[in-house]
């Protein structure tokens, strides 16, 4: 699919939903009550004022301020004219459209082969992913998720195109939108380093698709350190700059730290696996994938030590590494409130009862990845797992938005699917999007202690 056409479709649909949403909810809602006033302060030139309830760096507010000032300059209107909830949500639609473009470009790049290099590679999976429910929903609200995702994906795409200086700039911008994005900057740099090793080291290239690649990674990396530094040096200031910020700030979180404590919430990986398997189900439920999963499962059963290792690991993650954040059980506006109450913690035995589901989800995702060129590279898998763990495990709160970037990267690296599989995935996303927008608009409710309507959302 043509990138311009895909972006136009996304922009038109998002804008239509934005108009409808704003008609029902024209005042800032949920986290917008922090984001909108903070941006307005910047619009008025008050760059020193900061709301202590905001826990992320001001990348969104600075970027939106730049767009707003450009609009004011072009139109001749005062900056304050565009610094309203509607216009700031519209800016997020713009960021969402840019995310659509980067997803399409990244999808085409990742599945580029010598045979299709001269033609236009298929970017349809990226277009479908731009309607991924958690990306689409926050495209017409003024939240940090869309711009954060945009800069992470832009960083990775530029890195894949070997434009590392620009990739590092995009990575720095992503960190300014959400601090944990430094992990994905490291991910992009690490994958770029692996590509360098495959070109420079015959020893690594010869074993890049088997387990020995993990063993030779460090010695070959040290042997080719000058070549690695020549490519990866632009990422170094980003990492050191972030380390300096953490030292100066005495922590990662800015603002309110009381509800954002670092933990070892290993159960997050199980939730992520279930989340990913659910959204990737059109691909997992293909007959050949199901047959491969069955074959892999029986193969594991024939190795009882390995089977018990994985099974006991999952049991340990959900029993010893599970936290219940007070926001999770007190805020009934979020779907995670009901997911926790009705499924994940329905009874004291439910966590153990869901172990088979987690096991199947992990197995299915592994099998699906192994069918493509990236899943056959143990080092790529290891780096992705470590990055996902570094982002998810420290978070005490079960928040599905934390899964956006790892899921998109996971899905983008899956093997190419048939047209009908992509069509089914798109229809599934469309159904979820329609349901969530409907619930947000038409199923509002009131809290006895507060004025105004409350609405369901991710």
DAKADA-V329712 format. One record per residue. N is the residue number from 1. RES is the residue in one letter. PHI is phi in whole degrees, 0 to 359 (NA if undefined). PSI is psi in whole degrees, -180 to 180 (NA if undefined). NEAR is the number of other C-alpha atoms within 8 Angstrom. Layout:
N	RES	PHI	PSI	NEAR
N	RES	PHI	PSI	NEAR
//
This chain:
1	X	NA	141	8
2	X	294	135	6
3	X	298	-43	10
4	X	298	-42	7
5	X	296	-45	8
6	X	300	-43	12
7	X	294	-38	12
8	X	296	-43	9
9	X	298	-46	8
10	X	298	-45	12
11	X	297	-42	12
12	X	294	-47	8
13	X	295	-44	8
14	X	296	-40	12
15	X	294	-39	11
16	X	297	-45	8
17	X	294	-39	9
18	X	302	-46	12
19	X	299	-43	8
20	X	293	-46	8
21	X	298	-44	11
22	X	293	-30	10
23	X	295	-35	7
24	X	275	-37	7
25	X	226	83	8
26	X	273	-13	9
27	X	268	153	6
28	X	306	139	10
29	X	235	144	7
30	X	52	-122	5
31	X	290	-14	8
32	X	298	-24	11
33	X	294	-17	9
34	X	263	-44	10
35	X	290	-44	12
36	X	295	-52	13
37	X	300	-35	8
38	X	296	-41	12
39	X	292	-39	13
40	X	298	-39	11
41	X	301	-43	11
42	X	293	-37	12
43	X	298	-32	12
44	X	272	2	8
45	X	89	7	6
46	X	270	83	8
47	X	276	-8	6
48	X	262	-16	4
49	X	285	138	7
50	X	215	131	6
51	X	279	118	8
52	X	293	-11	8
53	X	281	-14	7
54	X	278	132	11
55	X	249	-3	10
56	X	249	160	11
57	X	292	161	10
58	X	276	29	8
59	X	303	-44	11
60	X	299	-45	10
61	X	291	-38	11
62	X	291	-45	10
63	X	296	-46	8
64	X	297	-38	11
65	X	298	-39	11
66	X	296	-44	8
67	X	295	-44	9
68	X	298	-44	11
69	X	293	-34	10
70	X	294	-43	8
71	X	299	-42	9
72	X	296	-40	13
73	X	295	-43	8
74	X	289	-41	6
75	X	273	-20	6
76	X	83	2	6
77	X	279	156	7
78	X	293	154	7
79	X	303	-38	11
80	X	300	-25	9
81	X	298	-36	8
82	X	265	-10	11
83	X	270	62	12
84	X	234	167	10
85	X	302	-45	11
86	X	298	-48	8
87	X	291	-36	9
88	X	291	-36	13
89	X	295	-36	13
90	X	296	-36	11
91	X	299	-38	10
92	X	293	-32	15
93	X	298	-40	13
94	X	299	-46	9
95	X	296	-38	12
96	X	296	-39	16
97	X	294	-41	12
98	X	297	-37	10
99	X	297	-40	14
100	X	302	-46	15
101	X	299	-45	13
102	X	293	-40	13
103	X	301	-43	13
104	X	293	-43	14
105	X	294	-42	12
106	X	293	-41	13
107	X	300	-44	14
108	X	295	-40	13
109	X	294	-45	11
110	X	294	-27	9
111	X	251	20	9
112	X	286	134	9
113	X	231	163	6
114	X	305	-30	6
115	X	285	-31	5
116	X	252	10	9
117	X	295	-34	9
118	X	277	-24	6
119	X	265	178	5
120	X	277	111	7
121	X	298	156	10
122	X	289	123	9
123	X	251	10	14
124	X	302	-41	9
125	X	302	-36	11
126	X	294	-39	16
127	X	297	-45	14
128	X	299	-43	11
129	X	293	-23	10
130	X	294	-18	13
131	X	260	11	12
132	X	309	125	9
133	X	310	-39	10
134	X	283	-22	9
135	X	280	-47	13
136	X	296	-43	13
137	X	299	-41	11
138	X	272	7	11
139	X	284	-24	15
140	X	247	17	15
141	X	238	157	10
142	X	269	80	13
143	X	240	167	11
144	X	277	-13	9
145	X	297	-41	9
146	X	291	-49	14
147	X	292	-34	14
148	X	298	-47	13
149	X	296	-41	12
150	X	304	-50	14
151	X	288	-32	12
152	X	296	-48	15
153	X	294	-37	12
154	X	296	-42	12
155	X	302	-47	16
156	X	292	-41	11
157	X	297	-47	13
158	X	298	-37	12
159	X	296	-42	13
160	X	296	-26	11
161	X	270	8	7
162	X	62	29	7
163	X	256	73	9
164	X	286	-32	12
165	X	295	-46	8
166	X	294	-37	9
167	X	299	-42	14
168	X	295	-38	13
169	X	296	-44	9
170	X	296	-38	12
171	X	296	-42	17
172	X	297	-40	10
173	X	296	-38	10
174	X	295	-38	18
175	X	293	-34	13
176	X	290	-16	12
177	X	265	-34	14
178	X	204	122	12
179	X	299	-36	12
180	X	292	-10	8
181	X	294	-12	12
182	X	300	-29	14
183	X	297	-41	10
184	X	284	-26	11
185	X	295	-44	14
186	X	298	-38	10
187	X	299	-48	11
188	X	299	-42	12
189	X	295	-42	11
190	X	296	-43	9
191	X	294	-38	10
192	X	298	-39	12
193	X	297	-38	11
194	X	296	-39	8
195	X	296	-38	8
196	X	298	-45	10
197	X	297	-37	14
198	X	295	-30	11
199	X	275	-37	8
200	X	268	-27	8
201	X	246	112	10
202	X	294	-35	8
203	X	297	-43	8
204	X	288	-43	13
205	X	300	-35	10
206	X	292	-25	7
207	X	241	16	10
208	X	297	-20	13
209	X	249	22	9
210	X	223	173	9
211	X	296	-23	9
212	X	297	-21	8
213	X	299	-31	13
214	X	292	-38	9
215	X	288	-35	7
216	X	268	-3	10
217	X	301	-52	9
218	X	293	-51	8
219	X	299	-39	7
220	X	289	-33	12
221	X	296	-43	10
222	X	293	-38	7
223	X	294	-31	6
224	X	250	29	11
225	X	301	-43	8
226	X	301	-41	6
227	X	294	-38	9
228	X	293	-45	12
229	X	294	-34	8
230	X	298	-29	7
231	X	266	-41	9
232	X	266	-1	12
233	X	303	-32	8
234	X	298	-23	10
235	X	280	-20	13
236	X	298	-47	8
237	X	299	-32	8
238	X	295	-47	12
239	X	293	-45	10
240	X	291	-35	8
241	X	297	-40	8
242	X	294	-42	9
243	X	299	-40	8
244	X	296	-40	8
245	X	298	-45	9
246	X	298	-40	10
247	X	295	-46	8
248	X	293	-39	7
249	X	277	-11	8
250	X	59	40	6
251	X	151	171	8
252	X	278	-40	8
253	X	283	136	10
254	X	258	154	12
255	X	76	-139	10
256	X	292	111	11
257	X	259	-11	9
258	X	298	-30	5
259	X	251	15	5
260	X	226	58	9
261	X	274	143	8
262	X	288	139	7
263	X	221	180	8
264	X	245	76	9
265	X	267	71	14
266	X	295	-23	12
267	X	298	-19	12
268	X	303	-34	11
269	X	294	-35	11
270	X	291	-42	12
271	X	297	-40	9
272	X	296	-41	9
273	X	298	-44	12
274	X	294	-43	12
275	X	301	-48	8
276	X	293	-42	11
277	X	297	-37	12
278	X	295	-46	7
279	X	283	-22	7
280	X	264	10	10
281	X	303	-34	8
282	X	302	-27	11
283	X	271	-39	10
284	X	292	-30	12
285	X	271	10	8
286	X	292	144	8
287	X	300	-43	6
288	X	293	-32	6
289	X	291	-43	13
290	X	298	-39	10
291	X	294	-40	8
292	X	294	-38	9
293	X	297	-43	11
294	X	298	-43	8
295	X	296	-43	8
296	X	294	-38	10
297	X	296	-46	9
298	X	294	-34	8
299	X	297	-38	8
300	X	293	-39	10
301	X	298	-29	8
302	X	283	-8	6
303	X	239	76	8
304	X	303	-33	8
305	X	295	-46	6
306	X	294	-41	8
307	X	298	-46	10
308	X	294	-33	8
309	X	298	-49	8
310	X	292	-44	8
311	X	296	-45	10
312	X	292	-31	8
313	X	297	-42	8
314	X	293	-42	12
315	X	300	-44	10
316	X	297	-39	9
317	X	296	-41	13
318	X	273	-18	13
319	X	260	-36	10
320	X	258	-18	6
321	X	238	41	11
322	X	243	134	11
323	X	236	149	7
324	X	243	100	9
325	X	288	145	9
326	X	295	-28	6
327	X	295	-34	7
328	X	298	-39	12
329	X	259	2	11
330	X	244	-17	7
331	X	251	99	8
332	X	276	15	9
333	X	272	-19	9
334	X	264	144	10
335	X	297	-29	10
336	X	296	-27	11
337	X	302	-45	13
338	X	280	-33	10
339	X	298	-41	9
340	X	289	-46	12
341	X	290	-40	10
342	X	266	-19	8
343	X	232	-63	9
344	X	291	-29	10
345	X	224	39	10
346	X	298	-41	9
347	X	224	166	5
348	X	301	-26	6
349	X	269	-7	6
350	X	302	-44	11
351	X	306	-41	11
352	X	290	-39	9
353	X	296	-26	7
354	X	272	-2	9
355	X	303	-44	11
356	X	301	-38	7
357	X	295	-43	8
358	X	297	-43	13
359	X	300	-47	10
360	X	296	-38	8
361	X	296	-48	12
362	X	301	-47	10
363	X	298	-46	11
364	X	298	-44	12
365	X	294	-39	12
366	X	296	-46	9
367	X	298	-43	12
368	X	295	-43	13
369	X	295	-39	13
370	X	295	-17	10
371	X	282	-12	10
372	X	251	174	12
373	X	289	-28	8
374	X	282	-39	11
375	X	292	-15	14
376	X	272	2	11
377	X	254	103	11
378	X	304	-36	13
379	X	292	-40	9
380	X	300	-47	10
381	X	301	-44	10
382	X	298	-45	8
383	X	295	-42	11
384	X	296	-43	9
385	X	296	-44	8
386	X	296	-41	8
387	X	294	-44	11
388	X	298	-43	10
389	X	296	-41	10
390	X	295	-30	9
391	X	278	-42	11
392	X	271	-44	12
393	X	298	-40	14
394	X	292	-11	10
395	X	275	120	13
396	X	289	-34	14
397	X	276	131	9
398	X	283	103	10
399	X	228	113	7
400	X	298	-23	8
401	X	295	-24	8
402	X	293	-18	8
403	X	269	-4	10
404	X	300	-58	11
405	X	296	-49	9
406	X	299	-36	8
407	X	293	-45	9
408	X	299	-42	9
409	X	294	-41	8
410	X	300	-48	8
411	X	294	-40	8
412	X	296	-28	11
413	X	267	1	11
414	X	287	155	12
415	X	296	156	9
416	X	298	142	6
417	X	247	170	7
418	X	288	164	6
419	X	303	-42	6
420	X	291	-33	6
421	X	292	-43	10
422	X	295	-39	12
423	X	296	-41	8
424	X	294	-39	9
425	X	297	-44	11
426	X	298	-43	10
427	X	295	-38	8
428	X	296	-45	8
429	X	299	-44	11
430	X	299	-40	10
431	X	295	-44	8
432	X	295	-43	9
433	X	298	-43	11
434	X	298	-42	8
435	X	294	-43	8
436	X	290	-38	11
437	X	293	-41	9
438	X	299	-46	9
439	X	297	-40	12
440	X	298	-41	11
441	X	276	-44	10
442	X	251	-6	6
443	X	243	43	9
444	X	288	162	11
445	X	209	174	7
446	X	240	147	9
447	X	263	134	8
448	X	302	-34	5
449	X	270	-2	4
450	X	228	149	6
451	X	278	161	7
452	X	87	164	5
453	X	271	146	8
454	X	255	146	9
455	X	228	148	11
456	X	283	142	13
457	X	200	172	9
458	X	298	NA	8
//
